[in-house]
Amino acid sequence: MIRFENVTKAFKHGEVIKNLSFEIQDGEMVVLVGPSGCGKTTTLKMINKLTRPTSGKILIDDQDIARLDTVKLRRKIGYVIQKTGLFPHMTVKDNIEIILQLEGMNADQRDHITSEMMRIVGMDPEEYLYRYPSQLSGGQLQRIGVARAFASDPKIVLMDEPFSALDPITRAQLQSELVGLQTRLKKTVVFVTHDMDEAIKIADRICIIDGGRIVQYDTPENILKNPVNEYISSFVGRKRIWNTPELIRVRDIMLAKPAACTPETSLTKCAELMAANEINAVPVVDSENHLIGVAYGADIQKQDAHAQSVGDIMKTKFPQTAPEKNLLEILDYVRRNQLDFVPVADGEKRLAGLITSKSLMTVLSQQFVDTEASI
């Protein structure tokens, strides 16, 4: 775990970091994001002592890094920068292995690790290991930079805007590859960017910094849905959530507390309930609100004696979904099964809400309407 405790950094022109306190958990990818000059790169560099805090403490696994040997600390932290920092006079192989050599690892072990890291970042060792940096494209250089940072199996990897100079297609590819690499290796990654879309795509948590202070530190989903103030709303963009529909959950868009009936409800009452709520089916629940069936208007219309109860005609096998499903999943489910009514049940099978074709249309139209309302 990395912990900042009341960290301040001042230069001649004034304070860049102001009383910063936050924690980064083991195995998390945390993205520091904010406008130019906000202090995000300074914050990153303080973790491996490239910059020293003016006051406060930075702790890694409860050890104050000010008391740790700087060289040993840096060898245990991977570091990737925008222009890779590869040594131009060294081959790809030598660049990746440099820390392994300094640590005294034998040649066979180095060869194995280097080849494995090349494969992980999607580059053929036989084709690229003995090339020089000048013989590689921008995307290839960054892949080598990432391979070098991860090769010594560091617990922490720092990445300072590593993809910002790349074309959009290569950048998107490397972002996806980084997420896959992190899923596999579970390092503690601290990543700096000025691009909110990049932060949302790769982060477990996002730390938005402005003027040397943390404005909001949360998951991408919570930042998009619950910005803490007007600054965050403007910085993130009110409609940016629509760029990542997988973060829009069924619980965000369902009709909460929907009309429902019990097996004992008469068909007449059930039909009245449908008419009042402009729906063509009603969830059926037991005394503890467990979802046990669905009563369809078409089935009620077929009955001669409307004095019958819902339990006589309800379907016990019916489409349903869960609150944590995302917008893309529910849209696909509705399309494939040609549904216009889907009850939502929680983990305990209790009725949580309702998705209808009408409610979906209302939600989808929000992205085209200039509104202050959030999802």
PyMOL commands that set and color helices and strands:
alter all, ss='L'
color gray80, all
select helices_A, chain A and resi 40-47+65-67+70-75+92-102+107-120+125-128+133-135+138-151+168-185+196-202+220-225+230-236+240-243+245-247+250-253+267-277+297-301+310-312+327-337+357-368
alter helices_A, ss='H'
color red, helices_A
select strands_A, chain A and resi 2-11+14-24+29-33+55-60+63-64+77-81+156-160+188-193+205-210+213-218+255-256+281-285+291-296+341-345+351-356
alter strands_A, ss='S'
color yellow, strands_A
deselect
rebuild
show_as cartoon
